[in-house]
């Protein structure tokens, strides 16, 4: 398969109320093997998926948040977080896990994966995509 | 047009499976090609042959099986989602030490790569769910 398409994975739900975020992340990780042009977007309550210090012990749910830190190793290097969604929930970028990737074209420099974008910017990005999943 | 379809919700609880089915029937009638139907999340529950709805209601599982047979549709159930929810084919039953299988005719169990491939190969990927 030589064709490359633009894939966007949109995450819009909180991490543990349903299985969609966990199973959505599984699609991203498997999809990484196909070497497409991949990005992720976190909007609405989906921004809670990236929050630092998640603790699920009391709820008995599997804490899968460490998996987001592996995304850089899967060459998922563009993670868009919607600014308005953060603000509406009283969050800032400092509340999020510091996700990074290593740029092999820049002496493996560690670079941030998360980009805070406005609703309008995200709308433009969405317009560019060939395949959109939302979880 | 070459279309791929993703079904993310189970039968009866949610309309997604009905809408996807109706869409595919209409698309085929209009001459479009269905590259693959991929069942994910609770959508995998569309693939159990043990479903027994009341007789005065539609039989969603059988309807998928019949459509698959009539149009040679590729109905793929995600293996990871299926394992969580107890959708099992003979190979999976053997591998995981289960005493039976329940996969409906026309469905097959495979990996998420089949979904990504469908996204790449098809002109459009249509997602039915919440």
Interface residues (C-beta under 8 A of the other chain):
Chain A: X1 X3 X5 X7 X19 X20 X23 X26 X27 X30 X31 X33 X34 X36 X130 X131 X132 X133 X134
Chain B: X6 X40 X41 X80 X81 X84 X111 X112 X113 X115 X116 X117 X119 X120 X121 X125 X127
